[in-house]
Amino acid sequence: MAIKRKRHSAEFKFDVALEAAKELRTASQIASEREVHPNQISQWKKQLLDEGVSIFSNKNFLNEKKQNEREAALYEQIGRLKMELEWLKKKVAGRD
């Protein structure tokens, strides 16, 4: 009989990794309480500590700023195209 793998949510992983990073209890203690293998806790903790810096980096802010500028340009282009379409509709209607 095959054992079904558990799928943990991102919130659960974050909570466990944060608890492990605080180092108030050992990974084995946390593992037995949360029913997760200690190696998995170590991996989540390492990932949190390695990638945690990216949360506060300016890269996310710069990407968001570029996306907003691109959106504004696209909306401006949509507005111009709508105006041209209305103008062409009036021109064609005037010929009839």
Residue pairs with C-beta under 8 A, 6 or more apart in sequence:
8 36
12 34
13 44
14 48
16 30
16 34
16 36
16 41
16 44
17 41
17 44
17 45
17 47
17 48
18 48
19 25
19 30
20 27
20 30
20 41
20 42
20 44
20 45
21 45
21 48
21 49
27 38
27 41
27 42
27 45
28 38
30 36
30 38
30 41
31 37
31 38
31 40
31 41
34 41
54 60
